[in-house]
């Protein structure tokens, strides 16, 4: 069992809090990441035996957005959440891309990362927290991971670069840049600009 620990730092004028060892204690690694009032739970489950007949790294990332995270409960006839949104699919890819190169190419045990958005404050984008949390849980699991990875959002508003802009600020931003890096190098850049 992983010992309960809490880490706190200031990023972009807001507090980032990472807690481990409190939830999902049976998983190979689990952490909650809080930024403002946005909270994600990230768990890693690692297969005990290598998968037979595969010649690739079996990494799966599931990103689950639940309506309750935004304070909404589905009503009426349909009470199911439905399939993942396009944003959830893009968040899976955003989480996978910086992590995959830091895992051993010869690793054949299944790695399943599940990111669940527990709370969404409509200000802070949970996709950045998903990458940070996934890096944390891989670091505390038995996988030989060459991380950790940190990720930030960068906007360009009123001729200034803004670190981790809120969702409202991103609407006015001329740049939507996501950068993920280790201590040594940048491992992923994703950008959109006007």
N, C-alpha and C positions, 0 to 999 in steps of 0.2 A: 504494500500500500504506500502511496506517495504521501509524504508529510504535507500538511496544509501550510501554504506559504502565500504571502501577498506582496506584490511589487507595485510601486506607484511612481509615476514621473509626470512632468509637465510637457505637453506636446502641443504646440500651436495655441498656447494660452488656456488650454483645458487639461484636466487630469486624466491620464490613462492609468487604469488599475487592472492588474492581472492577478487572479486568484487561482491557485492550484490545490488539489487535494481535498476539496470540499464537496464537489458534485461528481457523479459518475465515477466513483472510486474503483469500480471493477474494470473500467476501460484501461488500456495500456497507457494512456495519457489523457488527461482532461483538464480544461482550464476555462474560466470565464474571463472575458475581456470587456471592460466598461470604459466608455469614452462619452462624457456627458451622461445622459440617461439612456444611451444605446448600449445594450448588453448582448453579447453572443456567448453561447456555450459551444466549445469545440472539443470533440472527443476523437481519439485515435484508437482503432482496434487493429491489432496486428495478428496475422495468421501464424499459428505455431509451426507449421510445416511449409516448405516451399511448394508452390503450385506446380504440378506436373505438366509438361508439354507447352510451356510458355517461353517465349524468348524476349519478353518485355517486362518492364517494371509494373506490377499490378497495383497501381495507385488509383483509388476511387475517391472523389470528393463529392459529397452531397451537401447542398446548401438549402436549408429549409427556412422559408419565410412563412410564418404563421400570422394569420390575421389578428390573433390576440396580442401579438407584439406591438401593434399600433392601437390597441384598445378596441378592436372591432370583433364582433362575434357574428359568424354567418347566420342568417335567419332565413325564414321561409322554407320552401320545399327542399332546397339543396343545402345541406349542412356540412358538406365536405369541403376541404380546402382546394381540391382540384390539382392539376398538374403544375410543375414548376413554371414560374414566369420566365420571360426572356431575360430579365434582370438577374434572376436566380441562376440561370444557365451561365450568363456572363460572369457572375461572381464565382462560380465553380472554376471556370477557366482562369480567372484572375488569381485564384488561390493555388491552382495546380501549377501554373507556369513558373513562378519563382522557386517552388519547392522541388520539383522533379529533377532539375540538374544537380541538386545537392544531395540526392539519395544515390546509393551505390547502384551502378548500372547492372551488376550481377545479382541484385536482390530479387528473389522470386517469391517471397512470402507476401500474401495479400496485405495491403495497407488501405484501411478505410477511414477517411476523415469525414466526420459529420459535423457540420456547422449549423446550429440552430439559433435563429435570432429570437432572443427571449423578450427583448424590449427595444422598440425603435422610437426615438424621441423626435423624429421628423426633422432633425438638424444635422446629425452626424451619420454618415454613410456606414453601414455595418460591413461592407465588403473589405475595407482596410483592416477592420478588427478580425475578420475571418482569416486573413493571411497571417497576421501577427499571432493569433491564437493557434493556428495550425502549426506554425513554426515552434511555438512553445511546447505543444503536446508531442510533436515529433522529437524535440530535444529531450524530453523527460521519458520517452518510451525507449524500448530496447532497440529501435532502429538506429543504425550508424548514420546519423544525419549530420551533414557538414554545415549546419546553420549556427546560430539563429539568423532569421531574416526579419528585417524591419521594413515597413511600408508606409509611405505618406502620399497624400493627395496634395497637389500644388495647383493653385489657381492664379490667374493674372487679372487683378481688378484695380481699376483707377491707376494704372501704371505701376502697380506694386505686386510682387509675388506674395501670395497668401498661403501659409502652411495649413493643411487640413481645413479648407473653407467649409462652411456649413452648406447644406443643400440649397438654401436661399441665395447664398453668395455665389454658388456655382452657376446659377441661372444668369448672373450678370458677368461671369468670368469669360474672358476671351480665350482662356486656356484651361483644359482639363487634363492634367498630367498625373499619372500614378507611377511612382518609382519604388521599386523593391530592391533592397541591397543587403549584403552581408557586411561584416566589418571591413572586408578586403575589397569588395567589388560590387558594382551594380549588376543585378541578375535579371531585371525586367523593367522595361519602360513601356507604358501605354499612354497614348496621347490623342487628344482631339483639340482642334483649335479653330477659331474663326478668323 
